[in-house]
Amino acid sequence: MPRILGVNIPEGKRMEIALTYIKGIGVFLSRKILKETNISFDKRAKDITSEEIGKIQKVIEKDYKIEGELGRIVMMNIKRLKEIGCYRGTRHANGLPTRGQRTKTNNRTVRGNIRRTAGSGKVKVEKT
C-alpha cells in the first residue's frame, strides 16, 4: 500500500480516486495534481513508482493545506466565529446546524437523538 504524506492509499483504486483519501483533496484537486505531475488518471495506485509518489508529495506540500494543518485552520475559523459572537458562532457553540437547516425535525443526530414527541416521555399506566 503506497503512503503519501502519512496516508495509506488503497492499491486497487485509480490514482484520480486514490488521492481523495487524503483529507483536503477531492476529485477536482486530485486531477489538477495529476495533470501537474504528468501522471495518468487511470493508473492504479499499486503501479505507481516511488519517483511519482515523490512528485505528488512535492506538489501537495508546496501548494495545498491538508490533514492536520487543514483541521487546525478550520478549528481556528470556528473559534473566531465563537469569539466575535456572530450567529454562526453561537450555533457552533450550541451544537446546532449552522447553515439554515430546519431544527423542528430532521436534526436528531445534531441534537443528540432526543425524541420530543407527544407520547415519548409518558409513564405507562397499567390497566386493571
Secondary structure, DSSP 8 states (H G I E B T S, - for coil): --EETTEE--TTSBHHHHGGGSTT--HHHHHHHHHHHT--TT-BGGG--HHHHHHHHHHHHHH---HHHHHHHHHHHHHHHHHHT-HHHHHHHHT--SSS--SSSS-HHHHTS----TTTS-------
